[in-house]
């Protein structure tokens, strides 16, 4: 299996938040690693600039869920310093796209 891009991760990452609890980026990464069966070798793959591809793709999915880059609907919101949780808009999106 190859490393999923941020678009492929969009709904699976949002589903992590369906329990209405706060989750850290580390927890989201761990869940996506398991769900997409990311191997140790895949975790070592990096962009030419040196950043891990998998970590960047998860971060991009989280950014898009927060409405970036074009100020779209916020499906998740930041809570605390390292956590995120689903918004009412995110819950509605999941109902329509699950």
C-alpha positions in Angstrom: 0.0 0.0 0.0 1.2 3.5 -0.7 1.1 6.5 1.5 -2.3 8.2 1.2 -2.4 11.8 0.1 -4.2 14.5 2.1 -7.4 14.2 0.0 -7.6 10.4 0.7 -7.0 11.1 4.4 -9.7 13.9 4.6 -12.8 11.8 5.6 -10.9 9.1 7.6 -9.2 11.8 9.7 -12.6 13.5 10.2 -14.1 10.2 11.4 -11.5 10.1 14.2 -13.3 13.1 15.7 -16.8 11.6 15.3 -16.8 10.7 19.0 -17.0 14.4 19.8 -13.8 14.2 21.9 -10.6 16.1 21.5 -7.7 14.3 19.7 -4.1 15.3 19.2 -2.3 15.2 15.9 -0.1 12.3 17.3 -3.3 10.3 18.0 -4.6 11.0 14.5 -1.3 9.9 12.9 -1.3 6.7 15.0 -4.9 5.9 13.9 -4.1 6.6 10.3 -1.0 4.5 10.4 -3.1 1.5 11.6 -6.0 2.1 9.2 -3.9 2.5 6.1 -1.3 -0.1 7.2 1.6 2.3 6.9 4.9 0.4 7.1 8.1 1.5 8.9 9.7 2.0 5.5 6.9 4.3 4.4 7.2 6.3 7.6 10.8 6.9 6.6 9.9 8.3 3.1 10.6 12.1 2.9 10.0 14.9 0.6 13.1 16.5 -1.0 13.0 19.2 1.7 13.3 16.4 4.3 9.9 16.3 5.9 8.2 12.9 6.4 5.6 12.5 3.6 3.1 10.7 5.9 3.3 13.4 8.6 2.9 16.2 6.1 -0.1 14.5 4.5 -1.9 14.1 7.8 -1.1 17.7 8.7 -2.5 18.9 5.4 -5.7 16.9 6.0 -6.0 18.6 9.4 -5.4 22.0 7.9 -8.0 21.4 5.2 -10.5 20.2 7.9 -9.9 23.6 9.6 -10.9 25.5 6.5 -7.4 26.1 5.0 -6.2 27.4 2.6 -9.2 29.2 1.2 -11.2 29.9 4.4 -13.7 27.1 3.8 -16.0 25.6 6.4 -14.3 24.5 9.6 -15.1 20.8 10.1 -12.8 20.6 13.1 -11.5 23.3 15.5 -8.4 23.6 17.6 -8.9 23.0 21.3 -6.0 23.6 23.7 -2.5 23.7 22.4 -2.3 20.4 20.7 -5.9 19.1 20.3 -8.7 19.3 17.8 -12.4 18.4 17.9 -15.3 18.2 15.4 -17.6 21.1 14.8 -21.4 20.9 14.1 -20.5 21.6 10.5 -18.1 18.6 10.6 -20.8 16.4 12.1 -23.2 17.3 9.3 -20.5 16.7 6.7 -19.9 13.2 8.1 -23.6 12.4 8.0 -23.7 13.3 4.3 -20.4 11.7 3.3 -20.2 8.4 5.3 
